[in-house]
Amino acid sequence: MLVLMRIGISGLLLSCSITACAFPPTLESSTSSSLPQIKPKHVLRHPDSIATYHFMLGYQAELSQDIETALREYRTALETDPHSSDVKSRMAGIYFGMGDLSNAAQYAEEAGEGTGQDPRLMTQMAGILAGTGKPDRALVFLDRAIEYEPERAESYFSKSIILLNLKRPVEAEQAVKQGLHYAQDSPLGHYYLGRISLEADNPEQAVASFERAISANPSFEPAYLALSTLYESREEKDKAIGVLQRYLRHVNPRNKEVRQHLVQLYISMKNYTGGLTELEKMVKDDPTDLDAQLRIALIHGENKEFRKAIERLTVILQARPNELKIREYLGYLYEEVKEFPNAIDAYTTNMQLDPLFIESHLHLGALQYRLKNYQEATIHLSEAVRLNPKQPEPHIVLGLSYLQSDQFQKASEAFEAGVLHNPKNADLHFNLGTAYDKLDRFEDVVRSMETALSLNPEHADALNYLGYSYADRGINIDEALSLTKQAVALKPENGYYVDSLGWAFYKSGMLVEALREIQKAVALVGDDPVIYEHLGEIYLRQKKMTDAREAWMHSLELDPSNEKLAQRFRDQGMGDPSKEDRIRKAKRRVSDKIQPEQTLQ
């Protein structure tokens, strides 16, 4: 009976981590399909039948997870047979599982007392001693196990991993090679040899050892995981993926954690097709796996397959209607497909479920800003600011909403509040400068732009804005040229920056360079009234009156409300633009566009 009772101990002791206990979960079972049968070396005398009885009761209680009863019965067995290594080993295992390391170590020591002990029991007790912080005592037990049965490879392997944890890699390698001498095809031995090679910074040898472990036992899980981790650490993600795929084929195709990690590797390589394939397998295995469904939706979103992503998220929300972040992402997807009412509904539903959910206030406010519903935008953005005044984005979009509705003082106050909470945010300082510009506070404009540039010297918008501001006022022209050149260097395809540089050249009297840049700006931007107005000024300075008149006419076509340019057109003797058929048509076009917008509002 005691032989049968001993079977369960290896599972208990070997469930601890390799680092803590010095043994992987498959220490004993890796070389045999059945659990070890440990035969007691001593013969029970007649009184030990009582001890056996209580041992059986204790073991049954252990199976029922009634640990208190199990310990009580084992103690009773010890009262009759105080030298029983079987009882003490089980008590050591129980205490170790409970985290009572002191008692675990005590009973492990007692279980290994005496001569002629079973090597497997000694190895198991060594595992407990190593796990309780007594690696030196564990090595003593293992040396005794080796002395009793020198051809038993597992004892050498256990000794090697303890030596490795003690940072004694040379001795560890010697021990594992001794074990492999007796068990040449042991997956555990080759696995440990691989770990030792890693410690010795010999990754190629580690790869060979892990592969040898897998060849010896294609179901040996630790070698696959170690090999995959090794490849990943070397940024050889394709090889790591190959190892995990082999694991899923040969070991456990339903291992969710491994497949999830495989998905992560695919996504990190932007191999979304591979990631989707693995996720679809997970959903096929478990249709209720909503986390996999969510990751599928995220990949579809990344691939800009917004409809597919929306379908997945809708399914998830039917099962989890209170998942605010998922609905938030759904709102974003509706924005991407321009289904704005659905996006608004998603954000509004979130706010009804949780009025303090700041993301929905922010995103709904930003959406209303995009839709030019500035008053509605300020309501939600103000609430977002109230909920989290330290978040810069709500301050920025709130200020922009006020700017667009010509509430310049409120815009400056919104940006100022943002700066107060985020003094190192360059974007807030930049936008504050634009608000000051609307309030004709030029000194404050310069101060804000310079602060933005001190925080981020490559803030292209601030470089361009300050440079253009100087050029347009005809001051600090050399600095205007320097600033606009920097902006264009950072973003050479930004036609507005190129226009600013051209205007700075114009103000400095460099007309050839100015024309070149303004023409480039026209090619990059297309129809922009300000750029064409600048083009006309350059032609006028060059005495190219026909070209100047055509450029200004085109500018007025784009913006027929520019009375200042219209008057300049007249002053230069180019006629009255309001009498031109092109300008009359432009005014009608603008009027026809404004009326439907006013009706919608």
DRENFIFI-655613 format. One line per field, with one value per residue (C-alpha): z, x, y; residue in three letters. Coordinates in Angstrom, 1 decimal, padded with zeros to 4 digits, m for minus. Layout:
N
z = c(Z/...)
x = c(X/...)
y = c(Y/...)
residuo = c(ALA/...)
// end
This chain:
601
z = c(000.0/000.9/m002.6/m004.2/m001.8/m002.7/m006.4/m005.8/m004.2/m007.4/m008.9/m005.7/m005.4/m009.0/m009.5/m008.3/m010.7/m012.0/m010.4/m007.0/m006.8/m009.4/m011.2/m014.2/m014.1/m016.1/m014.0/m013.4/m016.0/m018.9/m019.2/m018.4/m019.2/m015.7/m012.3/m010.3/m008.0/m004.9/m003.0/000.7/001.8/005.3/006.1/008.3/011.7/013.1/014.9/011.6/010.4/012.5/010.9/007.5/008.4/009.4/006.4/004.1/005.9/005.5/001.8/001.2/002.9/000.8/m002.4/m001.1/m000.5/003.2/004.2/007.9/008.3/006.1/008.4/011.5/010.2/009.1/012.6/014.1/011.8/013.0/016.6/015.8/013.3/014.0/011.5/008.4/005.5/003.5/006.0/006.5/002.7/002.3/005.1/003.6/000.3/001.9/003.9/000.8/m001.1/001.8/001.7/005.2/004.2/007.7/008.3/004.7/005.2/008.6/007.3/004.1/006.2/008.4/005.4/004.1/007.4/007.7/005.2/002.3/001.3/m002.0/m004.5/m005.9/m002.5/m001.9/m005.2/m004.3/m000.9/m002.5/m004.6/m001.5/000.2/m002.8/m002.9/000.8/000.3/001.2/m002.0/m000.2/001.7/m001.5/m003.1/m000.2/m000.7/m004.4/m003.9/m001.6/m004.2/m006.8/m004.4/m003.8/m007.5/m009.7/m013.0/m012.3/m014.6/m013.0/m009.9/m012.0/m013.9/m010.6/m009.3/m012.4/m012.3/m008.6/m009.5/m012.3/m010.0/m007.7/m010.6/m010.9/m014.6/m015.0/m012.3/m013.6/m017.1/m015.7/m013.7/m016.6/m018.9/m016.3/m016.4/m020.2/m020.0/m018.5/m020.5/m023.8/m025.2/m022.1/m023.2/m019.7/m019.8/m023.1/m022.0/m018.9/m021.1/m023.2/m020.2/m019.0/m022.5/m022.3/m019.0/m020.5/m023.4/m026.0/m027.8/m030.7/m028.4/m026.5/m029.7/m030.5/m027.0/m027.1/m030.6/m029.3/m026.4/m028.8/m031.1/m028.1/m027.0/m029.5/m026.7/m024.3/m023.7/m021.8/m024.7/m027.2/m025.0/m024.1/m027.8/m028.8/m026.1/m027.2/m030.8/m029.8/m027.6/m030.7/m032.8/m034.9/m034.7/m037.8/m036.1/m032.8/m034.7/m036.4/m033.0/m031.5/m034.6/m034.1/m030.4/m031.4/m033.9/m031.7/m028.1/m027.4/m030.2/m027.6/m025.5/m025.5/m024.0/m026.6/m029.5/m028.0/m027.9/m031.4/m032.4/m030.6/m032.6/m035.8/m035.0/m033.8/m037.3/m038.9/m040.3/m039.7/m042.0/m039.8/m036.6/m038.0/m039.0/m035.4/m033.8/m036.1/m034.9/m031.3/m032.0/m033.8/m030.7/m028.4/m030.0/m026.7/m026.6/m026.8/m026.2/m029.5/m031.2/m030.0/m031.2/m034.6/m034.7/m033.8/m036.6/m039.1/m037.9/m038.4/m041.9/m042.4/m042.9/m040.8/m041.7/m040.6/m037.4/m036.7/m037.1/m034.6/m032.0/m032.4/m031.5/m028.5/m027.2/m027.4/m024.9/m022.9/m023.2/m020.4/m022.1/m022.4/m024.2/m026.8/m027.6/m027.6/m030.3/m032.2/m032.2/m033.7/m036.4/m037.2/m037.6/m040.1/m042.3/m041.8/m040.1/m037.7/m036.1/m035.1/m033.7/m031.7/m030.4/m029.3/m027.3/m025.9/m024.7/m022.9/m021.2/m020.1/m018.6/m016.9/m016.9/m015.7/m018.6/m020.0/m023.3/m024.6/m023.7/m025.4/m028.6/m028.9/m028.5/m031.1/m033.5/m033.0/m033.7/m037.0/m037.9/m037.1/m034.3/m032.2/m029.4/m028.9/m029.0/m026.2/m023.9/m024.0/m024.1/m021.1/m019.2/m020.3/m019.0/m015.7/m015.3/m016.0/m016.2/m016.5/m019.9/m022.6/m025.5/m024.2/m023.6/m027.1/m028.9/m026.6/m027.5/m031.2/m030.9/m029.4/m032.1/m034.9/m033.4/m033.1/m029.3/m029.1/m025.5/m024.4/m026.7/m025.0/m021.6/m022.6/m023.8/m020.8/m018.5/m020.4/m020.1/m016.4/m016.0/m018.8/m018.8/m020.9/m023.7/m026.8/m028.7/m026.0/m026.2/m030.0/m030.0/m027.2/m029.5/m032.4/m030.0/m028.9/m032.6/m033.0/m030.0/m031.6/m028.7/m030.9/m028.1/m026.5/m029.8/m030.0/m026.4/m026.9/m030.1/m028.6/m025.6/m027.9/m029.8/m026.6/m025.6/m029.1/m031.5/m034.3/m033.8/m037.5/m037.0/m034.5/m036.8/m039.7/m037.7/m036.1/m039.4/m041.4/m038.7/m038.9/m042.7/m043.0/m040.7/m042.5/m039.3/m038.4/m042.0/m041.6/m038.7/m040.7/m043.5/m041.0/m039.3/m042.5/m044.0/m040.9/m041.2/m044.9/m044.1/m041.6/m043.9/m047.5/m048.9/m046.8/m049.3/m046.7/m045.2/m048.7/m049.2/m045.9/m047.1/m050.5/m048.7/m046.5/m049.7/m051.1/m048.1/m048.3/m051.9/m053.3/m056.0/m058.1/m055.0/m053.9/m057.2/m057.2/m053.8/m054.3/m057.6/m055.7/m053.0/m055.7/m057.1/m053.6/m052.3/m055.3/m055.0/m052.0/m052.0/m049.9/m051.9/m055.2/m053.6/m052.7/m056.3/m057.6/m055.4/m056.7/m060.3/m059.6/m058.1/m061.3/m063.4/m064.9/m064.8/m066.8/m064.6/m061.5/m062.5/m063.3/m060.0/m058.1/m060.1/m059.2/m055.5/m055.6/m057.3/m054.4/m051.8/m053.2/m049.8/m049.7/m050.1/m049.2/m052.2/m054.4/m053.5/m054.2/m057.6/m058.4/m057.1/m059.5/m062.4/m063.1/m063.2/m060.9/m060.1/m058.9/m062.5/m063.7/m064.6/m062.9/m059.6/m059.8/m060.3/m057.4/m055.1/m056.2/m055.5/m052.0/m051.3/m052.5/m050.2/m047.1/m047.3/m046.9/m044.0/m042.2/m042.8/m041.2/m038.2)
x = c(000.0/002.8/004.2/001.0/000.7/004.1/003.1/001.5/004.4/006.4/003.5/003.2/006.9/007.5/004.8/007.0/009.0/012.4/014.2/012.6/012.8/015.4/013.2/010.9/007.3/008.3/011.3/010.3/007.5/009.7/011.4/008.5/004.8/003.9/004.7/007.6/006.9/009.2/009.8/010.5/013.8/012.6/010.1/007.1/006.9/003.5/002.8/003.3/000.0/m001.5/000.9/m000.2/m003.8/m003.3/m001.1/m003.9/m006.4/m004.0/m003.5/m007.2/m007.7/m004.9/m006.7/m009.8/m007.7/m008.5/m005.0/m005.7/m007.0/m004.1/m001.5/m003.3/m003.4/000.3/001.3/m000.7/001.2/004.5/003.6/003.5/006.4/008.5/011.2/008.9/010.5/007.3/005.1/007.8/008.2/004.5/004.4/007.4/005.5/002.3/004.1/006.0/002.8/001.4/004.4/005.5/009.1/010.4/008.4/008.9/012.7/012.5/010.5/012.6/015.7/014.2/012.9/016.4/018.0/019.6/021.3/020.0/017.3/015.6/017.4/014.1/013.0/016.3/016.0/012.5/013.6/016.5/014.0/012.2/015.4/016.5/013.1/013.3/016.6/018.9/020.7/023.8/021.8/020.0/023.4/024.3/021.0/021.7/025.2/023.9/021.3/024.1/026.1/023.2/022.3/025.1/023.5/020.3/020.6/017.8/019.9/022.7/020.2/018.7/022.2/023.1/020.2/020.9/024.5/023.4/021.2/024.2/026.1/028.5/028.0/031.2/030.2/026.6/027.8/029.9/026.9/024.5/027.1/027.5/023.8/023.7/026.4/023.8/020.8/022.1/018.6/017.2/015.2/015.6/019.4/019.7/017.3/019.4/022.5/020.8/020.1/023.7/024.9/022.7/024.2/027.7/026.6/026.8/023.4/024.4/025.1/021.9/019.9/021.5/020.8/017.1/016.7/018.3/015.8/012.9/014.2/014.5/010.9/008.8/006.3/008.8/007.3/010.1/012.5/010.1/009.4/013.0/014.1/011.3/012.3/016.0/015.1/012.9/015.6/017.9/015.2/014.9/011.1/010.5/012.4/010.5/007.3/008.4/009.2/005.8/004.0/005.9/004.8/001.2/001.5/003.3/002.6/m000.7/m002.7/m005.1/m002.5/m004.1/m001.2/001.2/m001.1/m001.7/002.1/002.3/m000.3/001.8/004.8/002.9/001.5/004.9/006.2/003.1/002.2/m001.5/m002.5/m000.6/m002.1/m005.6/m005.1/m004.1/m006.9/m009.5/m008.3/m008.8/m012.3/m013.0/m011.8/m013.8/m016.5/m017.0/m013.5/m014.3/m010.7/m009.7/m012.7/m011.4/m007.9/m009.4/m011.3/m008.2/m006.2/m009.1/m008.9/m005.2/m005.7/m008.3/m011.0/m013.3/m016.5/m015.1/m013.9/m017.3/m019.0/m016.7/m017.0/m020.8/m020.8/m018.6/m020.8/m023.9/m022.2/m020.4/m022.6/m020.7/m017.3/m016.8/m013.4/m014.6/m017.6/m015.2/m013.2/m016.4/m017.2/m013.7/m014.4/m017.8/m015.9/m013.5/m016.4/m018.1/m021.1/m021.1/m024.6/m023.5/m020.2/m022.1/m024.5/m021.6/m019.9/m023.3/m024.1/m020.8/m021.4/m024.9/m023.2/m020.5/m020.7/m017.1/m015.7/m013.5/m012.5/m016.1/m016.4/m013.1/m013.8/m017.4/m016.1/m013.4/m016.0/m018.3/m015.4/m014.7/m018.4/m018.1/m020.6/m018.4/m020.9/m021.7/m018.0/m017.2/m019.8/m018.1/m014.6/m015.2/m016.4/m013.3/m011.2/m013.1/m012.7/m008.9/m007.4/m003.9/m004.7/m003.5/m005.7/m009.1/m007.6/m006.2/m009.4/m011.5/m009.3/m009.5/m013.3/m013.4/m011.0/m013.2/m016.3/m014.3/m014.3/m010.7/m010.6/m012.1/m009.7/m006.7/m008.1/m008.6/m005.0/m003.7/m005.4/m003.8/m000.4/m000.9/m001.3/001.1/003.8/006.1/003.6/004.9/001.6/m000.3/002.1/001.9/m001.9/m001.9/000.3/m002.2/m005.0/m002.9/m002.4/m006.2/m006.2/m003.4/m001.0/002.0/004.6/002.7/002.6/006.4/006.8/004.5/006.2/009.6/008.5/007.2/010.5/012.5/010.5/010.7/013.2/011.7/008.2/007.5/004.3/005.9/008.9/006.6/004.1/006.8/008.8/005.7/004.6/007.9/007.9/004.3/005.1/008.4/010.5/013.4/013.6/016.8/015.2/012.1/014.1/015.9/012.8/010.8/013.8/013.9/010.2/010.5/013.5/011.4/008.4/009.4/006.1/004.0/003.0/002.0/005.5/006.9/004.6/005.9/009.5/008.6/007.0/010.1/012.2/009.8/010.1/013.9/013.8/014.9/012.2/013.6/013.8/010.4/008.8/010.4/009.0/005.6/005.2/006.3/003.7/000.9/001.9/001.9/m001.4/m003.4/m006.1/m005.4/m006.4/m003.5/m000.8/m002.3/m002.4/001.3/002.0/000.3/002.4/005.6/004.5/003.5/007.0/008.5/006.3/004.5/001.1/m000.8/000.4/m000.2/m003.8/m004.5/m003.1/m005.2/m008.3/m007.8/m007.4/m010.6/m012.4/m011.4/m012.2/m014.5/m015.0/m011.4/m012.2/m008.7/m007.4/m010.2/m009.4/m005.7/m006.8/m008.5/m005.7/m003.2/m005.5/m006.6/m010.3/m013.2/m013.1/m016.7/m017.8/m015.9/m018.1/m015.7/m016.0/m019.8/m020.0/m017.7/m019.9/m023.0/m021.2/m020.2/m023.8/m025.3/m022.9/m023.6/m027.4/m027.6/m025.2/m027.3/m030.4/m028.6/m027.6)
y = c(000.0/002.4/001.8/003.0/006.0/007.3/007.9/011.3/013.0/013.8/015.7/017.9/018.6/019.2/021.8/024.6/026.7/025.6/028.5/028.0/024.2/023.5/021.0/021.5/020.2/017.1/016.0/012.5/012.1/013.2/009.8/007.6/007.5/006.4/007.9/006.4/003.5/004.0/000.8/001.2/m000.4/m001.3/m004.0/m003.1/m004.9/m005.8/m002.5/m000.7/m001.9/000.9/003.4/002.1/002.5/006.2/006.7/005.5/007.8/010.7/010.0/009.8/013.1/014.5/013.4/015.1/018.3/018.1/019.1/019.5/015.9/014.6/016.2/014.9/011.3/011.5/012.7/009.8/007.4/008.9/008.3/004.5/004.5/007.6/006.6/006.3/008.1/007.6/009.6/012.3/012.8/013.3/015.8/017.6/017.8/019.1/021.8/022.9/023.2/025.3/027.6/026.5/026.2/025.7/022.5/021.4/021.6/019.8/016.9/016.7/016.4/013.7/011.8/011.5/010.4/007.0/004.8/002.9/005.4/005.2/007.4/008.8/009.8/011.5/013.3/014.5/015.7/017.5/019.4/020.5/021.5/023.5/025.2/026.1/027.9/025.1/024.2/022.9/020.4/019.5/018.7/016.5/014.5/014.2/013.0/010.3/009.4/009.1/007.0/004.6/004.3/005.8/004.8/006.8/009.8/011.9/012.5/014.0/016.2/017.5/018.2/020.1/022.5/023.3/024.0/026.2/028.2/028.6/030.1/027.1/026.4/024.3/021.9/021.9/021.0/018.1/016.8/016.8/015.2/012.4/011.9/011.8/009.1/006.8/008.2/009.4/010.2/011.9/015.0/016.4/016.0/017.8/020.4/021.2/021.2/023.8/026.0/025.7/026.7/029.8/030.7/030.3/032.6/029.8/030.2/027.9/025.0/025.8/025.6/022.2/020.9/022.0/020.5/017.2/017.2/017.6/014.9/012.5/013.3/015.4/016.0/017.5/021.0/022.8/022.5/024.0/027.0/027.5/027.3/029.8/032.2/032.0/032.8/035.6/037.1/037.1/038.8/035.7/035.8/033.7/030.8/031.4/031.2/027.9/026.4/027.3/025.9/022.6/022.7/023.1/020.3/017.7/018.6/020.4/022.1/023.5/025.3/028.7/030.6/029.3/030.2/033.6/034.2/033.0/035.6/038.3/037.3/037.5/040.9/042.3/041.4/043.0/039.6/040.1/037.2/034.8/036.3/036.1/032.5/031.5/033.6/032.0/028.6/029.8/030.9/027.6/025.7/028.0/030.2/031.9/033.2/036.9/038.0/036.3/037.9/041.3/040.7/039.7/043.0/044.9/043.3/044.1/047.6/047.8/046.4/049.1/046.4/048.5/046.7/043.3/044.9/046.4/043.1/041.4/044.2/044.1/040.4/041.0/043.9/041.7/039.4/042.1/045.3/047.0/046.9/050.6/050.5/048.1/050.3/053.3/051.5/050.7/054.4/055.1/052.5/054.1/057.4/055.8/054.6/058.0/056.6/059.5/059.0/055.5/056.8/059.4/056.7/054.6/057.4/058.6/055.0/054.9/058.1/056.9/053.7/055.7/059.5/059.6/057.8/060.5/058.9/059.1/062.8/063.5/061.5/062.8/066.3/065.8/064.3/067.2/069.5/067.6/068.0/071.7/071.5/073.7/074.5/070.8/070.0/072.5/070.9/067.5/068.8/071.0/067.9/066.0/068.8/068.7/065.0/065.1/068.5/067.0/065.4/067.8/066.6/067.9/071.4/071.5/070.5/072.7/075.7/074.9/074.7/078.1/079.4/078.1/079.8/083.1/083.0/083.9/084.9/081.6/079.8/081.5/080.6/077.0/076.7/078.6/076.1/073.3/074.9/075.3/071.6/070.6/073.3/071.1/070.3/072.1/071.7/073.6/076.5/076.5/076.7/079.3/081.4/081.1/082.3/085.3/086.1/086.4/088.7/090.9/090.1/089.7/089.7/086.9/085.1/085.2/084.2/081.1/080.0/080.4/078.3/075.6/075.5/075.4/072.3/070.8/072.4/070.4/071.6/072.3/074.1/076.5/077.1/077.9/080.0/082.2/082.5/083.5/085.9/087.7/087.7/088.9/091.8/092.6/092.1/089.9/088.7/086.8/084.9/084.4/082.8/080.6/079.4/078.7/076.9/074.6/073.9/073.0/070.8/068.9/068.6/069.3/068.2/070.6/073.2/075.8/075.7/076.1/079.1/080.6/080.2/081.8/084.7/085.2/085.3/087.8/090.0/089.8/091.0/087.6/087.5/084.6/082.3/083.5/082.7/079.3/078.4/079.8/077.9/074.8/075.5/075.8/072.4/070.9/072.5/073.3/075.9/078.0/081.7/083.0/081.2/082.6/086.1/085.7/084.6/087.7/089.9/088.4/088.8/092.4/093.2/091.6/093.8/090.8/092.5/089.9/087.0/089.1/089.8/086.2/085.0/087.5/086.6/083.0/083.9/085.9/083.0/080.8/083.5/086.2/087.7/089.0/092.7/093.8/092.0/093.2/096.8/096.2/094.7/098.0/100.2/098.5/099.4/095.9/096.8/095.9/092.2/092.3/092.9/089.8/086.9/084.5/086.4/086.6/082.8/082.3/084.4/082.5/079.2/080.3/081.5/078.2/076.3/078.4/078.1/074.3/074.5/077.1/074.9/071.9/073.9)
residuo = c(MET/LEU/VAL/LEU/MET/ARG/ILE/GLY/ILE/SER/GLY/LEU/LEU/LEU/SER/CYS/SER/ILE/THR/ALA/CYS/ALA/PHE/PRO/PRO/THR/LEU/GLU/SER/SER/THR/SER/SER/SER/LEU/PRO/GLN/ILE/LYS/PRO/LYS/HIS/VAL/LEU/ARG/HIS/PRO/ASP/SER/ILE/ALA/THR/TYR/HIS/PHE/MET/LEU/GLY/TYR/GLN/ALA/GLU/LEU/SER/GLN/ASP/ILE/GLU/THR/ALA/LEU/ARG/GLU/TYR/ARG/THR/ALA/LEU/GLU/THR/ASP/PRO/HIS/SER/SER/ASP/VAL/LYS/SER/ARG/MET/ALA/GLY/ILE/TYR/PHE/GLY/MET/GLY/ASP/LEU/SER/ASN/ALA/ALA/GLN/TYR/ALA/GLU/GLU/ALA/GLY/GLU/GLY/THR/GLY/GLN/ASP/PRO/ARG/LEU/MET/THR/GLN/MET/ALA/GLY/ILE/LEU/ALA/GLY/THR/GLY/LYS/PRO/ASP/ARG/ALA/LEU/VAL/PHE/LEU/ASP/ARG/ALA/ILE/GLU/TYR/GLU/PRO/GLU/ARG/ALA/GLU/SER/TYR/PHE/SER/LYS/SER/ILE/ILE/LEU/LEU/ASN/LEU/LYS/ARG/PRO/VAL/GLU/ALA/GLU/GLN/ALA/VAL/LYS/GLN/GLY/LEU/HIS/TYR/ALA/GLN/ASP/SER/PRO/LEU/GLY/HIS/TYR/TYR/LEU/GLY/ARG/ILE/SER/LEU/GLU/ALA/ASP/ASN/PRO/GLU/GLN/ALA/VAL/ALA/SER/PHE/GLU/ARG/ALA/ILE/SER/ALA/ASN/PRO/SER/PHE/GLU/PRO/ALA/TYR/LEU/ALA/LEU/SER/THR/LEU/TYR/GLU/SER/ARG/GLU/GLU/LYS/ASP/LYS/ALA/ILE/GLY/VAL/LEU/GLN/ARG/TYR/LEU/ARG/HIS/VAL/ASN/PRO/ARG/ASN/LYS/GLU/VAL/ARG/GLN/HIS/LEU/VAL/GLN/LEU/TYR/ILE/SER/MET/LYS/ASN/TYR/THR/GLY/GLY/LEU/THR/GLU/LEU/GLU/LYS/MET/VAL/LYS/ASP/ASP/PRO/THR/ASP/LEU/ASP/ALA/GLN/LEU/ARG/ILE/ALA/LEU/ILE/HIS/GLY/GLU/ASN/LYS/GLU/PHE/ARG/LYS/ALA/ILE/GLU/ARG/LEU/THR/VAL/ILE/LEU/GLN/ALA/ARG/PRO/ASN/GLU/LEU/LYS/ILE/ARG/GLU/TYR/LEU/GLY/TYR/LEU/TYR/GLU/GLU/VAL/LYS/GLU/PHE/PRO/ASN/ALA/ILE/ASP/ALA/TYR/THR/THR/ASN/MET/GLN/LEU/ASP/PRO/LEU/PHE/ILE/GLU/SER/HIS/LEU/HIS/LEU/GLY/ALA/LEU/GLN/TYR/ARG/LEU/LYS/ASN/TYR/GLN/GLU/ALA/THR/ILE/HIS/LEU/SER/GLU/ALA/VAL/ARG/LEU/ASN/PRO/LYS/GLN/PRO/GLU/PRO/HIS/ILE/VAL/LEU/GLY/LEU/SER/TYR/LEU/GLN/SER/ASP/GLN/PHE/GLN/LYS/ALA/SER/GLU/ALA/PHE/GLU/ALA/GLY/VAL/LEU/HIS/ASN/PRO/LYS/ASN/ALA/ASP/LEU/HIS/PHE/ASN/LEU/GLY/THR/ALA/TYR/ASP/LYS/LEU/ASP/ARG/PHE/GLU/ASP/VAL/VAL/ARG/SER/MET/GLU/THR/ALA/LEU/SER/LEU/ASN/PRO/GLU/HIS/ALA/ASP/ALA/LEU/ASN/TYR/LEU/GLY/TYR/SER/TYR/ALA/ASP/ARG/GLY/ILE/ASN/ILE/ASP/GLU/ALA/LEU/SER/LEU/THR/LYS/GLN/ALA/VAL/ALA/LEU/LYS/PRO/GLU/ASN/GLY/TYR/TYR/VAL/ASP/SER/LEU/GLY/TRP/ALA/PHE/TYR/LYS/SER/GLY/MET/LEU/VAL/GLU/ALA/LEU/ARG/GLU/ILE/GLN/LYS/ALA/VAL/ALA/LEU/VAL/GLY/ASP/ASP/PRO/VAL/ILE/TYR/GLU/HIS/LEU/GLY/GLU/ILE/TYR/LEU/ARG/GLN/LYS/LYS/MET/THR/ASP/ALA/ARG/GLU/ALA/TRP/MET/HIS/SER/LEU/GLU/LEU/ASP/PRO/SER/ASN/GLU/LYS/LEU/ALA/GLN/ARG/PHE/ARG/ASP/GLN/GLY/MET/GLY/ASP/PRO/SER/LYS/GLU/ASP/ARG/ILE/ARG/LYS/ALA/LYS/ARG/ARG/VAL/SER/ASP/LYS/ILE/GLN/PRO/GLU/GLN/THR/LEU/GLN)
// end
